[in-house]
């Protein structure tokens, strides 16, 4: 059975075993020096998120594009987003059984994609809201998912009825700053971060309490929530935050603006500007050379690690 470990960007890649796509011309570091391979991408649009499904890894990005990793490389599965209007897609996550890929993006775009049938259902503009949506987290199985969406207006939108019309509620957990990322580890338990350096926790999927971060001094961008006491956050100035014994502990990589983070079973990866990748060995974060200088936006960790970013960049390790 496909297991939902943690939401957007953090799903472990299972059964990848696919042949790597063609290597691109290296930039800045030779392929021999790099742990990562830059593979051929069918789009030049920025890829904002990546997630694993029962049918392999998917990446989504600018212009509403969605790509799928196959045995012969990456291919485009749809363009234009759920509305067909070309709204950028910023977030993606999968149901616990891996059968449905949920995507969100600009102008209220929300889509539910069946990776088995190739059917894309448009669930955009819940309650007529057309603000930008930055991230999504889903729990439960296909057709009966709980859906949580991070809104640029500072609201979190939730549906406990698979996103059907009329089932959406909204709450503003903080000051109204944009919700940058959201991640649920249980049916109604998870965390969110906003543009005001705030972290919020919920155990009912509807009410949120603030748990930090005091004196963060940097913006927060990436979130990995695996339990109430297992939270990792990636932020500006190369800063990584870990929640330890109800306290936030920070570590510095360098001055790279970190955009995403995943930590599982004592190992982790965080990615950011200028092709920056840092890996965690259970004790410290160390740089991992890449053959690109493009800004990286998202990463997943598994039998094949995948990072995506600007210019359609796709890295595999």
Residue pairs with C-beta under 8 A, 6 or more apart in sequence:
1 97
2 14
2 53
2 54
2 94
2 96
2 97
2 98
2 99
3 12
3 96
4 11
4 94
4 95
4 96
4 139
5 11
5 12
5 185
5 226
5 264
6 183
6 184
6 185
6 224
6 225
6 226
6 262
6 264
7 93
7 136
7 137
7 138
7 139
7 182
7 183
7 184
7 185
7 190
7 225
8 49
8 51
8 91
8 92
8 93
8 135
8 136
8 137
8 181
8 182
8 183
9 49
9 50
9 51
9 92
9 222
9 224
9 260
9 262
9 298
9 299
9 300
10 183
10 224
10 226
10 262
10 264
10 300
10 301
11 51
11 52
11 93
11 94
11 300
11 302
12 52
12 264
12 300
12 301
12 302
13 52
13 57
13 300
13 301
13 302
13 303
13 304
13 305
13 306
14 52
14 302
14 303
15 56
15 303
16 56
16 57
16 69
16 302
16 303
16 304
17 303
18 56
18 69
18 70
18 71
18 72
18 304
19 71
19 72
19 73
20 37
20 39
20 73
20 316
21 39
21 40
21 72
21 73
21 74
21 314
22 39
22 40
22 73
23 31
23 37
23 38
23 39
23 40
24 38
24 39
24 40
24 291
24 292
26 34
26 38
26 291
26 292
27 38
27 275
27 291
27 292
27 293
28 275
28 290
28 291
28 292
28 293
29 289
29 290
29 291
30 291
31 37
31 291
33 289
34 289
34 290
34 291
35 288
35 289
35 290
35 317
36 277
36 288
36 289
36 290
36 291
36 307
36 315
36 316
36 317
37 291
37 315
37 316
37 317
38 290
38 291
38 292
38 313
38 314
38 315
39 73
39 74
39 314
39 315
39 316
40 73
40 74
40 314
41 47
41 67
41 74
41 312
41 313
41 314
42 67
42 74
42 75
42 76
42 312
43 61
43 62
43 63
43 65
43 67
43 76
43 312
44 311
44 312
45 61
45 62
45 63
45 65
45 312
46 61
46 62
46 297
46 309
46 310
46 311
46 312
47 59
47 60
47 61
47 62
47 65
47 67
47 297
47 298
47 308
47 309
47 312
47 313
47 314
48 60
48 61
48 62
48 88
48 89
48 90
48 91
48 297
48 298
48 308
49 59
49 60
49 61
49 89
49 90
49 91
49 92
49 135
49 297
49 298
49 308
50 57
50 58
50 59
50 60
50 92
50 298
50 299
50 300
50 306
50 307
50 308
51 57
51 58
51 92
51 93
51 94
51 101
51 300
52 58
52 94
52 98
52 300
52 302
53 94
53 98
53 99
53 101
53 115
54 94
54 97
54 98
54 99
54 115
54 116
55 68
55 98
55 115
55 116
56 68
56 69
56 70
57 68
57 69
57 300
57 304
57 306
58 66
58 67
58 68
58 69
58 77
58 92
58 101
58 115
59 66
59 67
59 74
59 92
59 298
59 306
59 308
59 314
60 66
60 67
60 89
60 90
60 91
60 92
60 103
60 105
61 88
61 89
61 308
61 312
62 88
62 89
63 79
63 80
63 81
63 86
63 88
64 78
64 79
64 80
64 81
64 82
64 83
64 84
64 85
64 86
64 87
64 88
64 89
64 105
64 109
65 76
65 78
65 79
65 89
66 76
66 77
66 78
66 79
66 89
66 101
66 103
66 113
67 74
67 75
67 76
67 77
67 314
68 74
68 75
68 77
68 115
69 306
74 314
77 113
77 118
78 113
78 120
79 86
80 86
81 87
81 88
81 89
81 103
81 105
81 109
81 111
82 103
82 109
82 110
82 111
82 112
82 120
82 121
82 122
82 123
82 124
83 107
83 109
83 122
83 124
85 107
87 105
87 106
87 107
87 109
88 105
88 106
88 109
89 103
89 104
89 105
89 109
89 111
90 104
90 105
90 106
90 132
90 133
90 134
90 135
91 103
91 104
91 105
91 133
91 134
91 135
91 136
91 149
91 150
92 101
92 102
92 103
92 104
92 136
93 101
93 102
93 136
93 137
93 138
94 100
94 101
94 102
94 138
95 102
95 138
95 139
95 140
95 141
95 142
95 145
96 139
96 140
96 141
97 141
97 142
98 115
99 114
99 115
99 116
99 141
99 142
100 112
100 113
100 114
100 115
100 138
100 142
100 143
100 145
101 112
101 113
101 115
102 110
102 111
102 112
102 113
102 136
102 138
102 145
102 147
102 163
103 109
103 110
103 111
103 113
103 136
104 110
104 111
104 133
104 134
104 135
104 136
104 149
105 132
105 133
106 132
106 133
107 124
107 130
107 132
108 124
108 125
108 126
108 129
108 130
108 131
108 132
108 133
109 124
109 133
110 122
110 123
110 124
110 125
110 126
110 133
110 136
110 149
110 163
111 120
111 121
111 122
111 123
111 124
112 120
112 121
112 123
112 162
112 163
113 119
113 120
113 121
114 120
114 121
114 142
123 163
123 164
123 165
124 130
126 149
126 157
126 159
126 163
126 165
126 168
127 157
127 168
127 170
129 151
129 157
129 170
131 151
131 152
131 153
131 155
132 151
132 152
133 149
133 150
133 151
133 152
133 157
134 150
134 151
134 152
134 178
134 179
134 180
134 181
135 149
135 150
135 179
135 180
135 181
135 182
136 147
136 148
136 149
136 150
136 182
137 147
137 148
137 182
137 183
137 184
137 190
138 145
138 146
138 147
138 148
138 184
139 145
139 146
139 184
139 186
139 187
139 188
140 146
140 187
143 162
144 162
145 162
145 163
146 158
146 159
146 160
146 184
146 187
146 188
146 205
147 158
147 159
147 162
147 163
148 156
148 157
148 158
148 182
148 184
148 190
148 205
149 156
149 157
149 158
149 182
150 156
150 178
150 179
150 180
150 181
150 182
150 192
151 157
151 170
151 178
151 179
152 178
152 179
153 176
153 178
154 172
154 174
154 175
154 176
154 177
154 178
154 179
154 194
155 170
155 171
155 172
155 179
156 170
156 171
156 172
156 173
156 179
156 182
156 192
156 208
157 168
157 169
157 170
158 168
158 169
158 170
158 171
158 205
158 206
159 167
159 168
159 169
160 167
160 205
161 167
169 206
171 206
171 207
171 208
173 179
173 192
173 194
173 198
173 200
173 208
173 210
174 194
174 196
174 198
174 200
174 210
175 194
175 196
175 198
177 194
177 195
177 196
177 198
178 194
178 195
179 192
179 193
179 194
179 195
180 193
180 194
180 195
180 219
180 220
180 221
180 223
181 192
181 193
181 220
181 221
181 222
181 223
182 190
182 191
182 192
182 193
182 223
183 190
183 191
183 192
183 223
183 224
183 225
184 190
184 191
184 205
184 225
185 225
185 226
185 227
185 230
187 205
188 202
188 203
188 204
188 205
188 206
189 202
189 203
189 205
189 228
190 201
190 202
190 205
190 225
191 199
191 200
191 201
191 202
191 223
191 225
191 231
192 199
192 200
192 202
192 208
192 223
193 199
193 200
193 220
193 221
193 223
193 233
194 200
194 220
195 219
195 220
197 213
197 216
197 217
197 218
197 219
197 220
198 210
198 212
198 213
198 220
199 210
199 211
199 212
199 213
199 220
199 231
199 233
200 208
200 209
200 210
200 211
201 208
201 209
201 211
201 228
202 208
202 209
203 228
211 243
211 246
212 241
212 243
212 248
213 220
213 233
213 241
213 248
214 248
216 235
216 239
216 241
216 248
218 235
218 236
218 237
218 239
219 235
219 236
219 257
220 233
220 234
220 235
220 236
220 241
221 234
221 235
221 236
221 257
221 258
221 259
221 260
222 233
222 234
222 235
222 258
222 259
222 260
222 261
222 270
223 231
223 232
223 233
223 234
223 261
224 231
224 232
224 233
224 261
224 262
224 263
224 268
225 231
226 263
226 264
229 243
229 245
229 246
230 243
231 242
231 243
232 240
232 241
232 242
232 243
232 261
232 262
232 263
232 268
233 240
233 241
233 242
233 261
234 240
234 241
234 258
234 259
234 260
234 261
234 270
234 272
235 241
235 257
235 258
236 257
236 258
237 252
237 255
237 257
238 252
238 253
238 254
238 255
238 256
238 257
238 258
238 272
238 276
238 278
239 250
239 251
239 252
239 253
239 258
240 250
240 251
240 252
240 253
240 258
240 261
240 270
240 278
240 285
241 248
241 249
241 250
242 248
242 249
242 250
242 251
243 249
251 284
251 285
253 270
253 276
253 278
253 285
253 287
254 276
254 287
256 272
256 273
256 274
256 276
256 278
257 272
257 273
258 270
258 271
258 272
258 276
258 278
259 271
259 272
259 273
259 295
259 296
259 297
259 298
260 270
260 271
260 272
260 296
260 297
260 298
260 299
261 268
261 269
261 270
261 271
261 299
262 268
262 269
262 270
262 299
262 300
262 301
263 280
264 301
266 281
266 282
267 279
267 280
267 281
267 282
267 301
268 279
268 280
268 285
268 301
269 277
269 278
269 279
269 280
269 288
269 299
269 301
269 305
269 307
270 277
270 278
270 280
270 285
270 299
271 277
271 278
271 296
271 297
271 298
271 299
271 307
271 309
272 295
272 296
273 295
273 296
274 293
274 294
274 295
275 290
275 291
275 292
275 293
275 294
275 295
275 296
275 309
275 313
276 287
276 290
276 296
277 287
277 288
277 289
277 290
277 296
277 299
277 307
277 315
278 285
278 286
278 287
278 288
279 285
279 286
279 288
280 286
288 317
290 307
290 315
291 315
292 309
292 313
292 315
294 309
294 310
294 311
294 313
295 309
295 310
296 307
296 308
296 309
296 310
296 313
296 315
297 308
297 309
297 310
298 307
298 308
298 309
299 305
299 306
299 307
299 308
300 306
304 316
304 317
305 316
305 317
306 314
306 315
306 316
306 317
307 313
307 314
307 315
308 314
308 315
